[in-house]
Amino acid sequence: MFMINPFAELSASIPPNVMQGYLILMVILVAGGTILDMIHKKSAQYFFENSKKAKKSAKRTVSGGESMGLAVSTVASEVLTSSEFCNPIRRMSHLLIMYGFIIFVVTTALMIFGNTAAILPQLWHIGALMLAVGGYWFWFFIRVDVSAEGLSWFRFERADLFIVSLLATSTFALIWSFTGGGLTIIFALFILSSTVLFGGVYFSKFAHMFFKPAAAHQKKMTVADGSRENLPVDFDLTDPEVQKAFPDIPQYMGEKPEYMGHGIRREKPNHY
């Protein structure tokens, strides 16, 4: 079954150009959702304003070669190996999801656009399995709310849209392939979940993956030019500037919130 391209069987019912058009539409939805998310949350504006403030406070000039080195370091550390995760279990789950997603999406596109390399179906199934294993591992055992507060694993909030649709996409894709492919109810559920995944970028954490590397690189630059000493290490949700830049983030008032990672301070843990 791992050797079979399920999209080849599907082409008997759905023309390849229709499948290709669907993929292009998903790319457009991801791009549009990301742009809308950045406009609504003003994250790009906040990022560039912070960058300007950092340059004014810089104690030294970072050369082009040094900046390139920091960019390479960011890709190798924060992007490729997710070194920001101190918990090795959380890190492994994240890496399985990330690389599984990349392999799954790339091989899907290659097969739909006519690439007949024999290894692609194997990689497609491996990517879907990595995605499912990492995703279910995170959902049942790692989510902060579940592990720290003893809440039910099926508790669902808007922020869970990304991981749930991701899990549904990989799960239905595998079931659809193992049942022979073709135009079936399982295939319809596969398409529905993938449409929610890519079409729901504005409502989920999908857009976060595009902004995160840039923020990590900026942090390295502020350390290198000395301006980091004049900037807060983490965002404080009680800061009026942060509240203005991110109006949709709940503002936890009262005692000084604990640092929970990802550049955000929160009073209590949650699964964001």
N, C-alpha and C positions, 0 to 999 in steps of 0.2 A: 504493500500500500504506500510505503514511503517513496517508491519509485514512480508513482503515477501522478501526473499533472492533472488535478481536478478541474482546472479551467479548460483543458482540452475537451473533456467530456461536456462541459457546459456550453462550449461553442456550437454544439449541435442545436441548442435551444435558443441561445442568445448570441447575436452576431458580435464578433470581436470589437468592431468599432463602437458598439454600445457599451461594452465593458470598459474600453479605453476612455470613452466620454465620461463614464462614471468616475474613473480615477482622476481625470482632469478636474471634474467638478469638486471632488473632495479636496484637491490641492487648493483650489480657489476658495473653498469654505474655510480651510485652515488659515490661509493668508488673510482673508477678510476678518475672520474671528479674532486673530491675533492683533490686527490693526485696531479693531473696535475695542478690544480689551485694553490696549495701551492708551487709547484716547480716553476711555471712560475712567480708568484708574489713574491716568496721567503719570504712569510709571516712567515713560520715556522722558517726559518733561522733568520729572523729579531727578532722573538719572543725569541728564545733561546739566541741570542747574547745580547739582552736587559736584559734577565734574568741573564746572567753571569755578566754584568756590574752592575746590581742592587746588586748582592751578594757581589761584591767587595766593594760597597759603603755602605753596611749594617752596622748599628750601634749596632745591637743586633741580637742574634740568635733566630729564631722562632722555638719553640718546635714542635714535631710531633703532639701533641694534639692540639696545637694552630693552626697549619696548617690545621688539619682536621676540626677544628671548622670554619675556614675561608672558607674551601671548602664547608661545609654544608651551611654556610651563603650565598655563591655565588649561590648555587643551589636554595636555598629558595628565594633569592632576585632577582638576575639578570635573572635566568633561569625560575623559576616557576611563578614569579609574574611580571617580566619585570619592575623592579623598576627604571631602567635607563631612562624610558620615563617620563619626567616631565609633559607632556600634558596628562591629564586623558583620553581624547577622543582617542588620538593616542595609548595610552596604552591599552585601551579596544579593539580597533580594532586589535592590535597585538595579544592580548591574545585569541580573538576569532579565528583568523587565526591559531595560534600555536596549541591550544588545539583541534580545529576542524580538523586540518591536522593530528595530532597524532591519534585521535579517528578514523578518516576516513581510514588512512593507516593500522592501527593495525587490525581493524575489517575486512577490505578487505582481508588481509593476512589470518586471522583466518577462514573466510568463504571459501576462495578458497582452503585452506588446510584441509577442511573437518569438521570444528567445526560447529555443528548444534544447538548451544545454541539459544534459542528463542529470547533473548535480543539483539543478534548481529545485525540483520537487522535494529532494531530501532536505535541502536547506530550508525550504518553506515549512516543512513539518517540524524540523528542529527549532526554528525560530518561534513557531506557534507554541511548541511545548515549553521552551524557555520562558516565554511570555506568561503562559498559564501557571507554571510552577512558581515563578517569582511573584506573580500577582496574587495567587491564592495564599502563598506563604505570608505575604504582607497583610492580606485581608483578614486572615484568621488568627495570626499570631503576633504581628508586629505593630499594628495600629495602636497609637498611644492610648486612645480612649478605651480600647478593649483590654489591653494588657495592664494599664495603670489604674483604671477606674472600675474595671469589672463590668463594663457595659456589654450589651448583647452585640454579637458580631454582625447581625443584620440591621443594626441601626444605620439609617441612611440620611445623609445631608447633601446639599448641593455640591459641596466640595468632593463628594464621593463619585460624582458622575463620571469623572475621568477613569478611575480605576475599575469601576463596575462595567462601563462600556468596553474598556480594554479587555477585561476578563471574558465578557460575553462574546466579543469578537473572536478571540483566540479559541475559546471553547467551542463555539458553533462552527468555526472553520475546521477544527480537527474532526468533530462529529460528522460534518458534511463530507469531508474527504474520506473518512473511514467507512461511511455508508455508501460510497460509490460515486459521489459528486452528482452533477446534473442539476436539473431544476426541481428542487424539493422544498418542503416546509422549512427544513433546517437551513437551506441556502437563504431563504427569505429572512430568517432570524439573523443569519450571519450578516446579510446586507443591512438589515435594520440596525443592528448593534454597531456596525462600522460607520453607518451614517450618523448615528448619535455621537459616536466618538469624534469624528472629524467635523461634523456640523455643530457640535456643542462646545467648540473651543472657547467661545465667549463666556460660557457658563461654567467652565471647568478650569482645571489647573494646567491644561495642555499648553497654553501660551507661555507658561512659566519657564519651560525648557528652552525657549528661544532667548529670553531676557537674562537668564541666570549666568551663562558664560561671560556676557558683557559686564555684568555687575562684579563677577569674580575677578576679571581682568582689571577693572577700575580699582578694586581694592588693592591689588598688587601694585598698581601704579602709584597710589597714594602712599603706600608704605615705602616705595622706592624713592619718591621725590620728597619725602619728609612731611607731607601735608597731613598724613594720617594722625599725627600727634595732635593736630588742631581740630580733628573731627570726632564725633561720637563713634564709638566702636560698633554700636548696634542702634537700630531704630528704636525709639521709645514711643509707644502708642499714645502717651500723654503729651507728646510734643505737638504743639499747635501746627507746625509746619508739616509734620507727618500726617496729622489728621486732615489737613487741607489737601494734601497730595493724594491721600488714599481715603476718601470719604466713606467707602463701603466696608472698611475694616472695623469690626466691633471695637469700641474704645473701653478697655478695662481700667476703671478708675480705682482709687483707694491706695493700698500699699504699693510700694515699688514692685513692678512685676518681675518675675524671674526670667532669665534668658532661656529661651527654648530652642534656639538655633534658627538657621535660615535668615539671620539678620532681623528677626522680629522678637520683641519681648512680649510675653504674655503672662497673665496672672496664674492661669491654670493650664495644664496640658490639654491639647486636643489633637485630632488626627490630621490637621492641615499639613 
